[in-house]
Amino acid sequence: MKRLLLFLGTNVAVLAVISVIWSFMPWDGVFQANGAPNLTALLVFSAIIGFAGSFISLLMSKWMAKRSTGAQVIENPRTEIERWLVATVRRQSEQAGIKMPEVAIYDAPEVNAFATGASRNNSLVAVSTGLLNSMTRDEAEAVLAHEVSHVANGDMITLTLIQGVVNTFVVFLSRLVGYFVDRVILKNDRGLGIGYYVSSIAAQIVFGILASVVVCWFSRQREFRADAGGAKLAGAGKMAAALKRLQAQSAGSHLPKEMTAMGIFGGAGSGLQKLFMTHPPLEERIAALERPVLR
């Protein structure tokens, strides 16, 4: 799931840029009615900003992934491993009922893979050279099945909608906080003052962090579902073996800290860090696959 951090990072950047630009335009006066905020107009304004950020992130996701990882799309397979990769993804995508994704390899020592794209029929599946060098064909097949399942499950669209909703409330609540500080605490009655802008930006940062906890929780649930989809496409034994291989080699991964949320292995955490984990612990994922009752 190497797409998520790119998606979240782009979303935050776009949301911040739109918010700053909008703050310098005379729109905030629209949200004053008889000295009080027009809550309906403010909610519409918040939704426009919130969903704009997440949908722009979605549309840019595949381009951003290629640029950031240097992934090379396999146009004409030249080696046996490239032919195997393309054939495996084609077979799995047919089983999953989606259009064949682009298949790519990126040069990195960590054992990882990712899927991204704006829709189920416009996607990219990429694997690292480290994965190809470290995993057996059965294990690599399971990783590909996991990523194809992300695409088939529409996880990018789902996360876009979730991010859009939480963005909406982040913008909405931060503007209310700004208005309260400006009018009630600072007792400014001559239009929106500096207290509004400073406090609304500060509140947006705080609420944005809390919103990330919500998005990460949903991401963890999608990982369980992708594991189950991978088990269906490649076999539960292969999927469990792939996760165990990740578990055994995760300590030696060179995936940068800021990139850990984007791979099939999302890193580890403890305490409050667990709230911001995009992936469940590998032991929980393995246990879920090995339970006789389907999730």
KAQUI-V790166 format. One record per backbone hydrogen bond with DSSP energy under -1.0 kcal/mol. NH is the residue of the N-H (numbers start at 1). CO is the residue of the C=O. Records with the same first field share a line. If there is no record, write none. Layout:
NH=CO / CO
This chain:
4=1
7=3
8=4
9=5
10=6
11=7
12=8
13=9
14=10
15=11
16=12
17=13
18=14
19=15
20=16
21=17
22=18
23=19
25=22
27=25
30=27
31=28
32=29
33=36
36=33
38=31
39=37
42=38
43=39
44=40
45=41
46=42
47=43
48=44
49=45
50=46
51=47
52=48
53=49
54=50
55=51
56=52
57=53
58=54
59=55
60=56
64=60
65=61
66=62
67=63
68=64
69=65
70=66
72=105
74=103
75=73
83=79
84=80
85=81
86=82
87=83
88=84
89=85
90=86
91=87
92=88
93=89
94=90
95=91
96=92
98=93
102=123
104=125
105=72
106=127
112=110
114=126
116=124
119=122
122=119
124=116
125=102
126=114
127=104
128=112
129=106
130=108
132=128
133=129
134=130
135=131
140=136
141=137
142=138
143=139
144=140
145=141
146=142
147=143
148=144
149=145
150=146
151=147
152=148
153=149
154=151
155=150
158=154
159=155
160=156
161=157
162=158
163=159
164=160
165=161
166=162
167=163
168=164
169=165
170=166
171=167
172=168
173=169
174=170
175=171
176=172
177=173
178=174
179=175
180=176
181=177
182=178
183=179
184=180
185=180
186=181
188=182
197=193
198=194
199=195
200=196
201=197
202=198
203=199
204=200
205=201
206=202
207=203
208=204
209=205
210=206
211=207
212=208
213=209
214=210
215=211
216=212
217=213
218=214
219=215
220=216
221=217
222=218
223=219
224=220
225=221
226=222
227=223
228=224
229=225
230=226
231=227
232=228
233=229
234=230
235=231
239=235
240=236
241=237
242=238
243=239
244=240
245=241
246=242
247=243
248=244
249=245
250=246
252=249
253=250
259=256
260=257
262=259
273=270
274=271
275=272
276=273
277=274
285=281
286=282
287=283
288=284
289=285
290=286
291=287
